[in-house]
Amino acid sequence: MAETRISTPLVLASASAMVAIGLVIFLGTSTEPEPSFADAGPQALHVDDSTPESVAESFYDAWRRRRWTEASALSTGEAHQAVAQKQARDEAMQRDERIIAERGWEALAQAPLHLALDEVEIGENEQYTLHGVAEYDFVGSPYRRRVVLHVRGSSSGYRVDRMDLGEVLTELPPIFRGGAP
């Protein structure tokens, strides 16, 4: 029987192809979980407690979106109690009321928040009072509201101790004023 020889370049090309296929399979079946994009994009809730300003914005954003777990984790004192009370009121809603309210909450979750701070008071023992305006779009209209957040430093980051919701600075759509368009 005659011996058949395969050329060296063909052997190297075949080996390279097998290595490449093996790497693709290996990397494609990685044991790490795939990233979740359920909370990604412009409507993602960004939670940051590394500075008084960032925890204030994170807390307010979680509050307005009714993300009670995150709001609770970012709060202490009066703010923590307010989160529990607001969550209880939401859960106590009648079914029909809740369906309508959830549509509004979903609309809020889609609108990126900007907390424009205009004054920061620094107190003793890592206590801060941040005055500003929360700004976002709501039902296709700009929404602006004054807010004061009292923040306290802790060993695990900063926490909102109290939130004072102030004056709404923009005109609400007629449906929220109780009138017709």
VENZI-V814903 format. One record per residue. PSI is psi in whole degrees, 0 to 359 (999 if undefined). OMEGA is omega in whole degrees, -180 to 180 (none if undefined). D_FIRST is the distance of its C-alpha to the first C-alpha in whole Angstrom. Layout:
psi=PSI omega=OMEGA d_first=D_FIRST
psi=PSI omega=OMEGA d_first=D_FIRST
//
This chain:
psi=141 omega=-177 d_first=0
psi=140 omega=-179 d_first=4
psi=131 omega=180 d_first=7
psi=131 omega=-180 d_first=9
psi=140 omega=177 d_first=13
psi=137 omega=-176 d_first=16
psi=150 omega=-179 d_first=19
psi=315 omega=179 d_first=22
psi=324 omega=179 d_first=25
psi=320 omega=178 d_first=23
psi=316 omega=-180 d_first=22
psi=320 omega=179 d_first=26
psi=318 omega=179 d_first=27
psi=317 omega=180 d_first=25
psi=318 omega=179 d_first=27
psi=319 omega=179 d_first=30
psi=318 omega=179 d_first=30
psi=321 omega=178 d_first=29
psi=317 omega=180 d_first=32
psi=316 omega=178 d_first=34
psi=319 omega=178 d_first=34
psi=318 omega=178 d_first=34
psi=318 omega=179 d_first=38
psi=316 omega=180 d_first=39
psi=316 omega=-179 d_first=38
psi=312 omega=-179 d_first=40
psi=330 omega=180 d_first=43
psi=338 omega=-179 d_first=43
psi=33 omega=179 d_first=44
psi=148 omega=-178 d_first=46
psi=353 omega=179 d_first=49
psi=141 omega=179 d_first=52
psi=150 omega=177 d_first=54
psi=143 omega=180 d_first=54
psi=145 omega=179 d_first=57
psi=131 omega=179 d_first=60
psi=15 omega=-179 d_first=61
psi=331 omega=-179 d_first=64
psi=44 omega=180 d_first=67
psi=169 omega=178 d_first=65
psi=189 omega=-175 d_first=67
psi=336 omega=-179 d_first=70
psi=6 omega=-179 d_first=72
psi=143 omega=176 d_first=70
psi=116 omega=180 d_first=72
psi=116 omega=-179 d_first=72
psi=121 omega=-179 d_first=74
psi=121 omega=179 d_first=75
psi=26 omega=-175 d_first=77
psi=340 omega=178 d_first=77
psi=160 omega=177 d_first=80
psi=320 omega=-179 d_first=83
psi=316 omega=-178 d_first=83
psi=322 omega=179 d_first=79
psi=326 omega=178 d_first=80
psi=313 omega=-180 d_first=83
psi=319 omega=179 d_first=81
psi=316 omega=180 d_first=78
psi=312 omega=-179 d_first=81
psi=319 omega=180 d_first=83
psi=316 omega=178 d_first=80
psi=320 omega=180 d_first=79
psi=308 omega=-175 d_first=82
psi=334 omega=179 d_first=82
psi=357 omega=-177 d_first=79
psi=40 omega=175 d_first=80
psi=78 omega=-169 d_first=77
psi=325 omega=179 d_first=79
psi=313 omega=-180 d_first=77
psi=317 omega=179 d_first=76
psi=320 omega=179 d_first=80
psi=317 omega=-180 d_first=81
psi=333 omega=-178 d_first=78
psi=7 omega=-174 d_first=80
psi=165 omega=176 d_first=84
psi=170 omega=174 d_first=86
psi=225 omega=-178 d_first=90
psi=322 omega=-179 d_first=91
psi=320 omega=179 d_first=88
psi=318 omega=177 d_first=86
psi=321 omega=179 d_first=89
psi=323 omega=177 d_first=89
psi=312 omega=-179 d_first=86
psi=319 omega=179 d_first=86
psi=317 omega=-180 d_first=89
psi=319 omega=178 d_first=87
psi=317 omega=179 d_first=84
psi=319 omega=178 d_first=87
psi=318 omega=178 d_first=89
psi=316 omega=-178 d_first=85
psi=337 omega=-180 d_first=84
psi=355 omega=-180 d_first=88
psi=147 omega=173 d_first=88
psi=155 omega=-176 d_first=88
psi=311 omega=-178 d_first=85
psi=317 omega=178 d_first=86
psi=317 omega=-176 d_first=87
psi=320 omega=180 d_first=84
psi=315 omega=179 d_first=82
psi=315 omega=-179 d_first=84
psi=321 omega=-179 d_first=84
psi=328 omega=176 d_first=80
psi=318 omega=177 d_first=80
psi=319 omega=179 d_first=82
psi=321 omega=178 d_first=80
psi=321 omega=178 d_first=77
psi=320 omega=178 d_first=78
psi=320 omega=-178 d_first=79
psi=336 omega=-179 d_first=76
psi=342 omega=-174 d_first=75
psi=121 omega=177 d_first=77
psi=141 omega=-179 d_first=76
psi=142 omega=169 d_first=79
psi=125 omega=177 d_first=81
psi=104 omega=-178 d_first=84
psi=106 omega=-178 d_first=86
psi=134 omega=179 d_first=88
psi=352 omega=177 d_first=91
psi=137 omega=175 d_first=93
psi=120 omega=176 d_first=91
psi=129 omega=-180 d_first=94
psi=121 omega=-180 d_first=93
psi=192 omega=179 d_first=94
psi=158 omega=175 d_first=94
psi=48 omega=177 d_first=92
psi=47 omega=175 d_first=89
psi=135 omega=-177 d_first=91
psi=145 omega=172 d_first=90
psi=118 omega=-176 d_first=92
psi=123 omega=179 d_first=90
psi=135 omega=179 d_first=92
psi=193 omega=-180 d_first=90
psi=125 omega=174 d_first=89
psi=129 omega=-177 d_first=86
psi=132 omega=173 d_first=85
psi=170 omega=176 d_first=82
psi=141 omega=177 d_first=82
psi=120 omega=-179 d_first=83
psi=45 omega=175 d_first=83
psi=6 omega=180 d_first=83
psi=147 omega=177 d_first=86
psi=143 omega=179 d_first=86
psi=129 omega=178 d_first=87
psi=135 omega=-179 d_first=89
psi=137 omega=175 d_first=91
psi=144 omega=180 d_first=92
psi=144 omega=174 d_first=91
psi=127 omega=-180 d_first=92
psi=128 omega=178 d_first=89
psi=120 omega=-173 d_first=90
psi=145 omega=-180 d_first=88
psi=139 omega=176 d_first=87
psi=147 omega=177 d_first=85
psi=173 omega=-180 d_first=83
psi=339 omega=-179 d_first=81
psi=17 omega=-179 d_first=78
psi=187 omega=179 d_first=79
psi=150 omega=180 d_first=82
psi=146 omega=175 d_first=83
psi=125 omega=-178 d_first=86
psi=329 omega=179 d_first=89
psi=146 omega=176 d_first=91
psi=129 omega=177 d_first=90
psi=110 omega=177 d_first=93
psi=129 omega=-177 d_first=93
psi=205 omega=-175 d_first=95
psi=138 omega=171 d_first=96
psi=125 omega=-172 d_first=94
psi=355 omega=179 d_first=94
psi=156 omega=179 d_first=93
psi=132 omega=179 d_first=94
psi=151 omega=174 d_first=92
psi=151 omega=-176 d_first=91
psi=324 omega=-178 d_first=94
psi=330 omega=-180 d_first=92
psi=354 omega=176 d_first=92
psi=351 omega=180 d_first=96
psi=10 omega=-179 d_first=97
psi=174 omega=178 d_first=98
psi=160 omega=-179 d_first=96
psi=999 omega=none d_first=95
//
